[in-house]
């Protein structure tokens, strides 16, 4: 499936498969990702490699990569959830994912 990540910085990125988001996202040796999304964040509230994402059976998920400022998931009509690093969180379309002082909306 295709998902669009709409960033607070103004960019919009269409993603397929797996990926990483950060100021300078890098995979660890032996890891493979389809997409690397770089965010311009002069305040450096977003970690170099902040969050990873992917999909299973058409359902989008995110996982915090032990970032400095954490990741918060805000689904429509639900309480915000702070993500535990390394754990996958399923996301519905319309969800806002806060990474440091920036965010993106999944559509």
N, C-alpha and C positions, 0 to 999 in steps of 0.2 A: 504494500500500500504506500501511497504518497502522503506525506505530512508536510505542512508549511509551518516553519518557526518564524514568528513575527517578533523582532527584537525591539527593546526600548530605545535602542540606538538608531532605529529607522530602517535597518536592513530586514529583508524577508528572504528566507532560504528554504527551498524545497528539498526535503531529505527522503531518502530511501534507505532501507537496511539499518546499519549501525553507524554511530559517529560519536564525536567528542566536541565539546564546546569549552572555550577558554580564551585567555589572552594570547596564548601560544601553545595550543594543545598538541601533545606528543604521546604516542602509544608507547607502552613498555615493550621491551624485547619479547617477541613471540606473540604479541597482540596484533590483530588486524581490524581496521575500521574502514567503512566505505567513505565517510565524510568527516572532514575536520572544519569546524566553524570557528573562525577567529573573531573575537569581540574587541572593539576598541574601548578601553576603559582606563582613561588617564589617572583615575583615583586608585587603580589597582585593587579594587574591592573584589574583582573576579580573579580567581586563581589562574595560573598558566594553563593547567588542565583542571577544569572545575567540575564538569559533569559529563557522563557518557549517556547515550541514548540508543534505543533499538526498538524492534518490534517483534512480537510473537503472535502469530495468527491474526494479524491486522490490529493488534492492540499495542499502542505506543507506551514505552516505559523510559524512566530516567533513573540514574544512579549517581549519587554524589561521589566524587573521586578524592575523598579526604581533603576537601577544599578548606582554605583558611577561614572563610566567612559562612560556609554552609549553604544549603539549598533548601528552599521552602516551596512546597507544592500547594497551590490555591485552586482547588477545583470549584466550579460554579456550585453554589448552594451547599458548600461543605466547609468545615473548619479547616484552617491552614494546617499542614503537616510539615514539621521539620524532618528532613530526610536523614536517616542513619547512614553514614558513609558505607559504601559497598553493598547496600541493599537496593533492590529494584522496586520502583513504585510505578504501578500502572496508571496511565494518564488518559483521561477522556478529552476529546476535542473541546477547545474553549478554556482549558486549564492554563493558569499563569504559573510559570516556574521562575522563582526568584533566585538569582545567583549573585551574591554580593549585593551591590546597589543597582544592578541591572536585572532585567527579566526578559523572558520570551513567552509568547502565547502560542500554544499548539493548536493548529487548525487543519 
